[in-house]
């Protein structure tokens, strides 16, 4: 008896389909057998090494407790296992695309993704992605797989998590199978510390706050996400904490800490409280929502949109436990030029407004 579901990996805003979560109840008549050998017979397109790595990282549990690969299964044991999605059907074409690498060792790479770069190939974006670049710059990265349609899958070398095309910032890449398994477990257990910065429309009432609401596919438009009431049958539990960094009256610069990581979580959470991200065309932030009704102000906003032709969202910091050494590591990235330019423009606007 086996129950399969795709796990949406916590800790980021775009990670559906990266991992498989298997649940197996051992048959009554099953003889004792090492768990790595048993699981290999129950999960297709896997390897004993991958299963052993999952055991070493605590990703294999029996009756709720982590077990080693040498554990002997018994009748009616309840096994749960999380694995990276199995091998490919569609080839990833390596491309010599520059990548901003801010840290690298033998086990992982930290990349500062530029806005506008698609993370992995998909419909309409089979070339020019971060994954195409990774396939060129690094050899033998561990593979996970994404589903393109009912018949095709594509590998994504080294990718532990994702961020949106028009979101900039830090992404972690695994260089070995064991690193990928352990980093995946950290995301799954929500032990990574990730913070974003964003510009949102409006003047938030409080300096700190928490947004809670299920995040799931919009019931009318599957390409978009939506927020549903906590406890709803739609979407998955999602929590975003925020802190105000700077106020500009009509917009607010905020820091966001994710307690969960659902697709477009920050974007739809802020929209749900009436503060969509600045210039987020998908969620209503690309029109003037706050301010004064004057030609000069309208032109000012259009100039800002021109400087920042995307949603104002940046994955700024990442705190992790090194998957091999256990060392605590912290990575920070500069706010990108387009967001900086808009913030400076608003600072000048507020100063000139005071002087008027």
ChimeraX attribute file (.defattr): number of C-alpha atoms within 10 A of each C-alpha:
attribute: neighborCount
match mode: 1-to-1
recipient: residues
	/A:1	9
	/A:2	13
	/A:3	10
	/A:4	11
	/A:5	12
	/A:6	14
	/A:7	17
	/A:8	22
	/A:9	28
	/A:10	26
	/A:11	26
	/A:12	26
	/A:13	22
	/A:14	21
	/A:15	22
	/A:16	19
	/A:17	17
	/A:18	24
	/A:19	23
	/A:20	18
	/A:21	17
	/A:22	20
	/A:23	19
	/A:24	19
	/A:25	17
	/A:26	18
	/A:27	13
	/A:28	10
	/A:29	9
	/A:30	13
	/A:31	11
	/A:32	12
	/A:33	14
	/A:34	14
	/A:35	24
	/A:36	24
	/A:37	17
	/A:38	16
	/A:39	22
	/A:40	16
	/A:41	12
	/A:42	13
	/A:43	15
	/A:44	9
	/A:45	10
	/A:46	17
	/A:47	15
	/A:48	16
	/A:49	14
	/A:50	18
	/A:51	24
	/A:52	20
	/A:53	22
	/A:54	29
	/A:55	23
	/A:56	17
	/A:57	22
	/A:58	18
	/A:59	25
	/A:60	27
	/A:61	19
	/A:62	20
	/A:63	12
	/A:64	11
	/A:65	12
	/A:66	19
	/A:67	20
	/A:68	20
	/A:69	20
	/A:70	13
	/A:71	15
	/A:72	15
	/A:73	21
	/A:74	19
	/A:75	13
	/A:76	14
	/A:77	17
	/A:78	19
	/A:79	22
	/A:80	21
	/A:81	19
	/A:82	24
	/A:83	24
	/A:84	22
	/A:85	22
	/A:86	21
	/A:87	16
	/A:88	18
	/A:89	15
	/A:90	14
	/A:91	11
	/A:92	22
	/A:93	16
	/A:94	18
	/A:95	17
	/A:96	12
	/A:97	14
	/A:98	11
	/A:99	14
	/A:100	11
	/A:101	13
	/A:102	13
	/A:103	12
	/A:104	14
	/A:105	8
	/A:106	10
	/A:107	18
	/A:108	21
	/A:109	16
	/A:110	19
	/A:111	19
	/A:112	21
	/A:113	23
	/A:114	18
	/A:115	21
	/A:116	14
	/A:117	17
	/A:118	23
	/A:119	24
	/A:120	25
	/A:121	21
	/A:122	16
	/A:123	7
	/A:124	6
	/A:125	12
	/A:126	16
	/A:127	17
	/A:128	18
	/A:129	22
	/A:130	26
	/A:131	25
	/A:132	23
	/A:133	22
	/A:134	24
	/A:135	19
	/A:136	16
	/A:137	14
	/A:138	12
	/A:139	10
	/A:140	11
	/A:141	20
	/A:142	21
	/A:143	22
	/A:144	24
	/A:145	22
	/A:146	24
	/A:147	18
	/A:148	14
	/A:149	10
	/A:150	6
	/A:151	7
	/A:152	12
	/A:153	20
	/A:154	22
	/A:155	23
	/A:156	27
	/A:157	25
	/A:158	25
	/A:159	25
	/A:160	25
	/A:161	22
	/A:162	22
	/A:163	23
	/A:164	22
	/A:165	18
	/A:166	20
	/A:167	23
	/A:168	25
	/A:169	26
	/A:170	27
	/A:171	22
	/A:172	21
	/A:173	23
	/A:174	26
	/A:175	23
	/A:176	16
	/A:177	21
	/A:178	21
	/A:179	23
	/A:180	29
	/A:181	26
	/A:182	23
	/A:183	26
	/A:184	27
	/A:185	22
	/A:186	20
	/A:187	20
	/A:188	20
	/A:189	14
	/A:190	17
	/A:191	16
	/A:192	19
	/A:193	17
	/A:194	23
	/A:195	21
	/A:196	22
	/A:197	24
	/A:198	25
	/A:199	26
	/A:200	26
	/A:201	26
	/A:202	21
	/A:203	18
	/A:204	21
	/A:205	8
	/A:206	9
	/A:207	13
	/A:208	14
	/A:209	14
	/A:210	14
	/A:211	14
	/A:212	18
	/A:213	22
	/A:214	21
	/A:215	27
	/A:216	23
	/A:217	17
	/A:218	15
	/A:219	11
	/A:220	9
	/A:221	9
	/A:222	10
	/A:223	9
	/A:224	15
	/A:225	23
	/A:226	25
	/A:227	24
	/A:228	22
	/A:229	14
	/A:230	15
	/A:231	11
	/A:232	13
	/A:233	10
	/A:234	17
	/A:235	20
	/A:236	20
	/A:237	20
	/A:238	24
	/A:239	19
	/A:240	19
	/A:241	17
	/A:242	22
	/A:243	17
	/A:244	20
	/A:245	14
	/A:246	16
	/A:247	18
	/A:248	15
	/A:249	14
	/A:250	16
	/A:251	23
	/A:252	22
	/A:253	22
	/A:254	20
	/A:255	21
	/A:256	23
	/A:257	21
	/A:258	24
	/A:259	21
	/A:260	23
	/A:261	29
	/A:262	27
	/A:263	27
	/A:264	20
	/A:265	25
	/A:266	29
	/A:267	25
	/A:268	24
	/A:269	26
	/A:270	19
	/A:271	20
	/A:272	17
	/A:273	10
	/A:274	14
	/A:275	23
	/A:276	28
	/A:277	30
	/A:278	30
	/A:279	26
	/A:280	21
	/A:281	14
	/A:282	16
	/A:283	20
	/A:284	15
	/A:285	21
	/A:286	20
	/A:287	15
	/A:288	17
	/A:289	16
	/A:290	13
	/A:291	14
	/A:292	11
	/A:293	9
	/A:294	9
	/A:295	8
	/A:296	10
	/A:297	14
	/A:298	15
	/A:299	11
	/A:300	15
	/A:301	19
	/A:302	16
	/A:303	14
	/A:304	20
	/A:305	20
	/A:306	13
	/A:307	16
	/A:308	19
	/A:309	19
	/A:310	24
	/A:311	27
	/A:312	27
	/A:313	29
	/A:314	28
	/A:315	26
	/A:316	23
	/A:317	19
	/A:318	20
	/A:319	15
	/A:320	19
	/A:321	17
	/A:322	16
	/A:323	21
	/A:324	13
	/A:325	8
	/A:326	9
	/A:327	10
	/A:328	10
	/A:329	10
	/A:330	13
	/A:331	14
	/A:332	16
	/A:333	16
	/A:334	12
	/A:335	18
	/A:336	17
	/A:337	11
	/A:338	17
	/A:339	22
	/A:340	14
	/A:341	15
	/A:342	20
	/A:343	19
	/A:344	11
	/A:345	17
	/A:346	20
	/A:347	15
	/A:348	12
	/A:349	15
	/A:350	15
	/A:351	11
	/A:352	10
	/A:353	9
	/A:354	8
	/A:355	7
	/A:356	6
